[in-house]
Amino acid sequence: MIPLNKINTVRRKSPDKIGQFLAKHGQKPVRIWSNQWGAYWRSGRAGYAMQRDEAGTYTLADAFDATSHCGPEKGIYYDFIRG
């Protein structure tokens, strides 16, 4: 899992690196985890799911866009789906 706050730190220090990272990995599927709620985001940004199999699937680029407003208190992580 990759924490949003780590990506935001890189984005502030070196914005071109985030562009390169998303160009390389942006289409990979992820689930969005919220430490604040102890749950995954559901599909369409509609609520939370306690079970992984009920979580929504996003591309990393979409997940990054959907969570860009979240502060570190939300504890957002991107859980890469392997397969």
Secondary structure, DSSP 8 states (H G I E B T S, - for coil): -EEHHHHHHHHHH-HHHHHHHHHHHTTSEEEEEETTTTEEE-GGG-SEESSGGGS--EEHHHHHHHHTT--GGG-EEEEE---
